[in-house]
Every structure is written in C-alpha cells, then in structure tokens.
Amino acid sequence: MDWKSLTFSYTKTNTMLCTYFRNGEWTPVESRTDDTIALSAFAGALHYSIECFEGLKAFMGKDGKVRLFRPEENAKRLRRSAKFLGIEAPSVEMFVQMCEQIVKENLDFLPPYESRASLYLRPTLIGCNPQLGVASSSESMFMVLCSPVGAYTGGNLEPVNCVIARNYDRAAPNGTGSHKVGGNYACSLCSLNIAHEQGYKAVLYLNPSTRDTIDEFNSSNFFAIKGNSYITPLSDTILPSITNKSLEEAARYLGMTVERRPVPVEELSTFEEVGECGTAVVITPVSHLDDKPTLESDEVTRYTYVEEGCGPKSLKLYNFITSIQYGEIEDPFGWTVEVKM
C-alpha cells in the first residue's frame, strides 16, 4: 500500500467487530471479514436516526509501540450520546477492549511511523430492532470498524478557506448539537454542498440561539489564537471535541492562557490564527474566512489569517499533540493507551 498517498477515505480492512444488546445483555463479540451487515428494513436507525458514533485513531510510534489516543474519552462520549437517544451502550472497558482488538486484527493496515498516517477507528452504535412507532430502540448493535487514513482535507497542516453559514444551522437550541449523532451531520450537508460549489472547504456555523456568536465547523471544533491565548467557543450546541479538550490542556501545559467562552462574530477580525480541530485533522489552519449575509449572497466580508502553512502557535500545539500520539515525546498526561501485542 502507498501510505503516503492515503486520504481520509474508506479502505477495506481484514475485519470488523460486532455485538448486540438483547434481553438485557451483550452478545459475544463477533469478528467478521465481511463489513456488510444484515439489518431489518424497519430498524430504528434507518427511520428515526437512532444512531451515534465515535472517531479515534491508532498510531504506530517511533519506538515501535502501537498507541490509541484517549479511547476512554470516546467511550464516555458514546455513552452520553446513547443515553440521550435512550439506547444501551457498551461499558468504557468493553469499548476500549474492542478498540484494542480491532487494531490487533488489522495490523496489516496500520500505517508505518514514517508515513505520519494512522488507523482510524469508527465505533458505531445503532438501534437495530424493527419498529414502527417513534421510540428508543430496545435492541442495540455496536460495531467497531477501521480504515487507514491520511489527512482529512488536502495535506497535513494545509490551510483551507471557509465560509460562515448565517442562514443555516447544524443544530437546534436544546437539541442534539452536543451529542455525536448522525443527524447533526445530515443537517450540515445542504449548506456544505452549497459552500463546496463556491470553492470553500468547510462551513462555520453560528450559535442557533443568538446568531451572533461562533459555534463550530461542519465536522470539527473552532479555535483561535490571540496573543498568548487559546480561544474556543462556549455553547450548549457544540460537540465536546476530545481533540479540542486535549489542545486546551496542551496549551496550558505550554504556558498559554485558555479561554472557553462565547466568541462574537465581530471578534474574528482580531484573531492572529484560526483553525479547525478534531480527530481527523488534529489541526487544520484556516487561510481565510468569508462572512456573507446569506450563504448564497455575493456580498463578502473576508478575514485573512495565513497565506500558506500554519500559524506559529497552532503549529506548536499540533507538534506537541502529534509527538505524544507517535511516541516521540513523553506523554505527561497519560492520554495514550498502548495496544499490547
């Protein structure tokens, strides 16, 4: 496999793992070579979006050790999403064990250290029993899938152009925005497709309650750098990103001030660096951000941050996080879990 040419796209691997919650307990974990599933056409996941998922990565380290990055945090977030949907989720221990197992069964697809790529894991939980009425599913199906991946958009640290979607929302007040459910991503598709047609790589959404503060991008959290401060929005409709949480902790460790607070749109003009952050990218720098009265409008106010490359403080944070992930430096936080072979 040409590891250097990997993008963030699907590659068939050796196995996937699957278990069902039925009659009050989980069935034994199955390892399947076929990544298709048999599902009732009346399954709640298909009709009422009773589905949530996670994303995390396994890394081949410089020292030859294989590491998962903060899998317990993903497990806890999945359980929170499942509770919101009213379905059963695996324990933190079961979640982590299945993540370790899927890595072991697919070591052929774990990119080597030199590639700076990784094995992406997609734990997925769906309501699987047939139903007609709108209700939480009584049976759950938990799967752990994997695929080798490169950067999410373009190359690592390649800056992207973005646009604010003032007349579209990805989440509703008091809704599912802070939970990792598939419906949130479906809500972003219309505006994202319009933005792509206009040449933008990503869409930035505003808080749906106030319409005057920043929420997050279509697939990742928002952060900005001003002076020695790492700034990220505080909002009930933002997904609590594990990468963003890690960057905040890293920023404090490196002597920066961290501000999690409402971020007015007008403040965009004062930032020195702006970026997306998430599992798929860690950090993607934003080259410029356009603000329009509506996404379809030709009237534009542009905020420019970098012409090429990545801002110095974003780069420092990126290098710190990825050095921990690849075992290049000591992990001062105990974030990584070594997969014992």
C-alpha positions as a printed NumPy array, in Angstrom:
array([[  0.   ,   0.   ,   0.   ],
       [  1.182,   3.514,  -0.816],
       [  0.916,   5.011,   2.662],
       [  1.969,   8.496,   1.536],
       [ -0.999,   8.808,  -0.821],
       [ -3.619,   7.992,   1.818],
       [ -6.543,  10.37 ,   2.106],
       [ -9.434,  10.372,   4.562],
       [-11.387,   7.731,   2.667],
       [-12.572,   4.154,   3.047],
       [-10.219,   1.213,   2.613],
       [-11.426,  -2.357,   3.161],
       [ -9.537,  -3.976,   6.064],
       [ -9.328,  -7.516,   7.442],
       [-12.139,  -7.449,   9.965],
       [-14.853,  -5.527,  11.775],
       [-16.229,  -6.291,  15.24 ],
       [-19.877,  -6.579,  16.16 ],
       [-22.015,  -7.285,  19.232],
       [-25.724,  -6.92 ,  20.036],
       [-27.535,  -5.818,  23.166],
       [-30.528,  -8.137,  23.531],
       [-32.548,  -9.3  ,  26.504],
       [-30.544,  -7.173,  28.882],
       [-27.024,  -8.248,  27.895],
       [-24.392,  -8.007,  25.182],
       [-23.77 , -10.967,  22.922],
       [-20.213, -12.331,  22.48 ],
       [-18.119, -10.083,  20.209],
       [-18.007, -11.36 ,  16.62 ],
       [-15.064, -10.757,  14.295],
       [-16.301, -10.542,  10.709],
       [-14.359, -10.365,   7.465],
       [-17.42 ,  -9.001,   5.648],
       [-18.137,  -5.379,   6.51 ],
       [-21.744,  -5.512,   5.333],
       [-24.485,  -6.033,   7.925],
       [-27.949,  -7.591,   7.873],
       [-30.498,  -5.186,   9.306],
       [-34.285,  -5.107,   9.371],
       [-35.717,  -2.569,   6.963],
       [-37.761,  -1.36 ,   9.94 ],
       [-34.735,  -0.759,  12.192],
       [-34.989,   2.419,  14.234],
       [-31.608,   3.624,  12.946],
       [-32.991,   3.798,   9.411],
       [-36.222,   5.635,  10.176],
       [-35.608,   7.726,  13.284],
       [-31.818,   8.275,  13.25 ],
       [-31.309,   6.216,  16.41 ],
       [-27.566,   6.172,  15.87 ],
       [-24.407,   7.609,  17.379],
       [-20.738,   7.047,  16.688],
       [-17.182,   7.929,  17.61 ],
       [-13.886,   8.511,  15.853],
       [-10.416,   7.839,  17.238],
       [ -7.034,   6.727,  15.94 ],
       [ -4.295,   4.183,  16.476],
       [ -0.698,   5.235,  15.775],
       [  2.499,   3.329,  15.117],
       [  5.043,   5.055,  17.327],
       [  8.645,   5.972,  16.717],
       [  9.547,   3.346,  19.324],
       [  7.57 ,   0.61 ,  17.56 ],
       [  4.716,   0.709,  20.088],
       [  1.101,   0.999,  18.948],
       [ -0.967,   3.591,  20.779],
       [ -4.605,   4.63 ,  20.968],
       [ -5.247,   8.268,  21.79 ],
       [ -7.638,   8.829,  24.727],
       [-10.079,   5.964,  23.953],
       [-11.735,   6.256,  27.375],
       [-12.883,   9.759,  26.475],
       [-14.505,   8.432,  23.301],
       [-16.182,   5.663,  25.283],
       [-17.632,   8.142,  27.765],
       [-18.858,  10.419,  24.975],
       [-20.545,   7.49 ,  23.205],
       [-22.306,   6.549,  26.429],
       [-23.502,  10.13 ,  26.82 ],
       [-24.859,  10.176,  23.252],
       [-26.541,   6.792,  23.762],
       [-28.192,   7.991,  26.965],
       [-29.619,  10.95 ,  25.057],
       [-31.054,   8.538,  22.473],
       [-32.303,   6.155,  25.149],
       [-30.365,   3.102,  23.965],
       [-27.86 ,   0.8  ,  25.634],
       [-24.145,   1.452,  25.107],
       [-21.085,  -0.675,  25.926],
       [-19.134,  -0.031,  29.099],
       [-15.944,   2.015,  28.915],
       [-13.932,  -1.166,  29.473],
       [-15.743,  -3.065,  26.7  ],
       [-15.344,  -0.128,  24.316],
       [-11.593,   0.096,  24.876],
       [-11.101,  -3.67 ,  24.658],
       [-12.873,  -3.799,  21.295],
       [-10.774,  -0.894,  20.017],
       [ -7.621,  -2.758,  21.001],
       [ -8.896,  -5.955,  19.374],
       [ -9.726,  -4.28 ,  16.052],
       [ -6.213,  -2.818,  15.9  ],
       [ -4.618,  -6.204,  16.559],
       [ -6.732,  -7.882,  13.87 ],
       [ -5.855,  -5.21 ,  11.309],
       [ -2.177,  -4.549,  11.929],
       [ -1.547,  -5.003,   8.188],
       [ -3.411,  -1.732,   7.706],
       [ -1.71 ,   0.277,  10.454],
       [  0.456,   2.794,   8.571],
       [  4.155,   2.842,   9.5  ],
       [  5.513,   5.63 ,  11.678],
       [  7.359,   7.297,   8.792],
       [  4.122,   7.839,   6.847],
       [  2.607,  10.15 ,   9.517],
       [ -0.69 ,   8.409,   8.748],
       [ -2.846,   6.401,  11.163],
       [ -5.521,   3.741,  11.547],
       [ -8.881,   5.424,  12.039],
       [-11.419,   3.608,  14.234],
       [-15.145,   4.192,  13.877],
       [-17.108,   2.721,  16.82 ],
       [-20.79 ,   2.881,  15.845],
       [-23.932,   2.211,  17.866],
       [-27.349,   1.814,  16.224],
       [-30.888,   0.908,  17.204],
       [-31.457,  -2.32 ,  15.304],
       [-34.814,  -3.853,  16.266],
       [-37.754,  -3.437,  13.836],
       [-40.199,  -0.742,  14.926],
       [-42.898,   1.5  ,  13.502],
       [-43.524,   3.969,  16.291],
       [-41.19 ,   6.759,  17.341],
       [-39.451,   5.357,  20.409],
       [-35.976,   4.491,  21.639],
       [-34.851,   1.142,  20.26 ],
       [-34.949,  -1.821,  22.632],
       [-32.004,  -3.549,  20.921],
       [-28.615,  -2.067,  20.044],
       [-25.909,  -3.128,  17.64 ],
       [-22.365,  -1.961,  18.443],
       [-19.708,  -2.149,  15.743],
       [-16.053,  -1.172,  15.636],
       [-14.746,  -0.517,  12.125],
       [-11.351,   0.687,  10.958],
       [ -9.59 ,   2.14 ,   7.919],
       [ -6.097,   3.557,   7.295],
       [ -6.28 ,   7.305,   6.671],
       [ -4.221,  10.341,   5.82 ],
       [ -5.291,  13.959,   6.212],
       [ -8.997,  14.867,   6.151],
       [ -8.666,  17.719,   3.641],
       [ -5.599,  18.07 ,   1.43 ],
       [ -2.316,  17.533,   3.248],
       [ -1.42 ,  17.833,   6.909],
       [ -1.484,  21.481,   8.009],
       [ -2.63 ,  22.604,   4.574],
       [ -4.719,  25.772,   5.152],
       [ -8.337,  25.83 ,   3.97 ],
       [-10.801,  28.544,   3.04 ],
       [-14.11 ,  28.599,   4.927],
       [-17.412,  30.446,   4.944],
       [-19.928,  31.316,   7.66 ],
       [-23.413,  29.893,   7.156],
       [-25.601,  32.634,   8.596],
       [-28.844,  31.231,   7.177],
       [-28.247,  27.56 ,   8.026],
       [-27.848,  25.683,  11.32 ],
       [-26.222,  22.337,  12.154],
       [-28.021,  22.063,  15.492],
       [-31.062,  23.387,  17.335],
       [-31.146,  25.036,  20.756],
       [-31.568,  22.321,  23.413],
       [-31.222,  19.705,  20.68 ],
       [-28.578,  17.158,  19.662],
       [-25.693,  19.524,  18.907],
       [-23.594,  18.455,  21.881],
       [-24.031,  14.738,  21.105],
       [-22.238,  12.821,  18.345],
       [-25.277,  11.625,  16.435],
       [-25.514,  11.196,  12.681],
       [-28.396,  13.641,  12.345],
       [-26.114,  16.582,  13.148],
       [-24.   ,  15.792,  10.105],
       [-27.056,  15.349,   7.893],
       [-28.133,  18.85 ,   8.932],
       [-24.84 ,  20.243,   7.637],
       [-24.974,  18.686,   4.163],
       [-27.125,  21.229,   2.331],
       [-25.014,  24.221,   3.375],
       [-21.788,  22.256,   2.941],
       [-22.717,  21.298,  -0.623],
       [-23.506,  24.934,  -1.451],
       [-20.175,  26.001,   0.049],
       [-18.288,  23.345,  -1.923],
       [-19.885,  24.608,  -5.133],
       [-18.496,  28.039,  -4.275],
       [-14.993,  26.66 ,  -3.71 ],
       [-14.958,  26.548,   0.099],
       [-13.594,  23.575,   2.04 ],
       [-15.64 ,  23.993,   5.221],
       [-18.606,  25.793,   6.762],
       [-18.646,  27.613,  10.1  ],
       [-21.963,  27.767,  11.968],
       [-23.248,  30.33 ,  14.434],
       [-24.971,  29.665,  17.718],
       [-28.608,  28.956,  16.705],
       [-29.986,  30.808,  19.743],
       [-28.111,  34.084,  19.464],
       [-27.   ,  34.13 ,  15.784],
       [-24.102,  36.417,  16.763],
       [-21.52 ,  34.073,  18.299],
       [-19.397,  31.269,  16.811],
       [-20.35 ,  27.615,  17.306],
       [-18.288,  25.15 ,  15.248],
       [-17.408,  23.931,  11.761],
       [-19.369,  21.252,   9.92 ],
       [-17.031,  18.454,  11.044],
       [-14.818,  19.932,  13.755],
       [-14.494,  22.491,  16.531],
       [-13.337,  26.097,  16.133],
       [-10.343,  27.633,  17.882],
       [ -8.43 ,  30.877,  17.554],
       [ -5.159,  32.357,  18.756],
       [ -4.866,  35.912,  20.06 ],
       [ -1.581,  36.866,  21.67 ],
       [ -0.766,  34.038,  24.064],
       [ -4.385,  32.898,  24.373],
       [ -6.06 ,  29.785,  23.006],
       [ -9.718,  30.724,  22.487],
       [-12.592,  28.339,  21.736],
       [-16.378,  28.869,  21.892],
       [-18.583,  28.039,  24.859],
       [-22.002,  26.872,  23.689],
       [-24.552,  24.17 ,  24.526],
       [-24.87 ,  23.264,  20.836],
       [-21.211,  22.373,  20.22 ],
       [-19.916,  18.795,  20.218],
       [-17.378,  18.445,  23.065],
       [-14.342,  17.59 ,  20.949],
       [-11.742,  15.351,  22.587],
       [ -9.07 ,  16.923,  20.375],
       [-10.13 ,  20.422,  21.411],
       [-10.088,  19.38 ,  25.064],
       [ -6.586,  17.977,  24.548],
       [ -5.413,  21.161,  22.835],
       [ -6.708,  23.225,  25.74 ],
       [ -4.762,  21.075,  28.208],
       [ -1.7  ,  21.2  ,  25.981],
       [ -1.938,  24.992,  25.68 ],
       [ -1.983,  25.379,  29.466],
       [  0.95 ,  22.969,  29.792],
       [  2.91 ,  25.058,  27.271],
       [  2.234,  28.28 ,  29.169],
       [ -0.69 ,  29.68 ,  27.193],
       [ -3.899,  31.136,  28.57 ],
       [ -7.044,  29.195,  27.659],
       [-10.373,  30.947,  27.151],
       [-13.53 ,  28.856,  26.604],
       [-16.242,  31.481,  26.239],
       [-18.805,  32.895,  23.813],
       [-16.941,  34.227,  20.77 ],
       [-18.704,  37.109,  18.959],
       [-18.503,  37.092,  15.159],
       [-17.026,  40.601,  15.287],
       [-14.007,  39.224,  17.151],
       [-12.901,  37.289,  14.063],
       [-11.084,  40.392,  12.85 ],
       [ -8.868,  40.422,  15.961],
       [ -7.507,  36.876,  15.773],
       [ -3.99 ,  36.098,  14.591],
       [ -4.686,  32.423,  13.841],
       [ -7.882,  30.434,  13.306],
       [ -8.233,  26.71 ,  12.846],
       [-10.408,  23.631,  12.827],
       [ -9.619,  20.896,  15.33 ],
       [-10.788,  17.309,  15.558],
       [ -9.739,  13.667,  15.467],
       [ -9.434,  13.533,  11.686],
       [ -7.14 ,  16.549,  11.447],
       [ -5.852,  17.468,  14.916],
       [ -5.484,  20.979,  13.466],
       [ -6.364,  22.361,  10.046],
       [ -5.359,  26.031,   9.742],
       [ -7.839,  28.434,   8.164],
       [ -6.354,  30.634,   5.466],
       [ -9.343,  32.944,   5.218],
       [-12.918,  33.012,   6.452],
       [-15.708,  34.699,   4.496],
       [-18.808,  36.166,   6.126],
       [-21.911,  36.712,   3.983],
       [-25.455,  37.946,   4.755],
       [-26.575,  34.567,   3.388],
       [-24.557,  31.669,   2.067],
       [-25.935,  32.334,  -1.412],
       [-25.029,  36.059,  -1.356],
       [-22.218,  37.636,  -3.384],
       [-21.566,  40.232,  -0.656],
       [-18.481,  39.177,   1.331],
       [-16.501,  40.337,   4.351],
       [-13.203,  38.445,   4.417],
       [-10.976,  37.663,   7.415],
       [ -7.482,  36.52 ,   6.401],
       [ -5.165,  34.602,   8.746],
       [ -2.422,  32.773,   6.821],
       [ -1.493,  32.744,   3.149],
       [  0.217,  29.364,   3.396],
       [  1.308,  26.915,   6.049],
       [  0.258,  27.202,   9.674],
       [  0.49 ,  29.931,  12.288],
       [  3.341,  29.52 ,  14.815],
       [  1.243,  28.844,  17.929],
       [ -1.101,  26.449,  16.125],
       [  1.954,  24.648,  14.769],
       [  3.478,  24.384,  18.243],
       [  0.268,  22.836,  19.601],
       [ -0.045,  20.488,  16.626],
       [  3.533,  19.277,  17.001],
       [  3.055,  18.73 ,  20.729],
       [ -0.117,  16.632,  20.343],
       [  1.166,  14.57 ,  17.423],
       [  4.507,  13.979,  19.156],
       [  2.574,  12.372,  22.018],
       [  0.459,  10.329,  19.601],
       [  3.517,   8.988,  17.753],
       [  5.551,   8.354,  20.907],
       [  8.171,  10.973,  20.046],
       [  7.979,  12.62 ,  23.466],
       [  6.891,  11.536,  26.932],
       [  3.117,  11.662,  27.466],
       [  2.807,  13.946,  30.518],
       [ -0.967,  13.443,  30.77 ],
       [ -1.33 ,   9.675,  30.458],
       [ -3.514,  10.121,  27.381],
       [ -2.275,   7.201,  25.296],
       [ -3.15 ,   3.533,  25.718],
       [ -0.57 ,   1.067,  24.432],
       [ -2.032,  -1.839,  22.474],
       [ -0.208,  -4.902,  23.802],
       [  0.676,  -7.332,  21.011]])
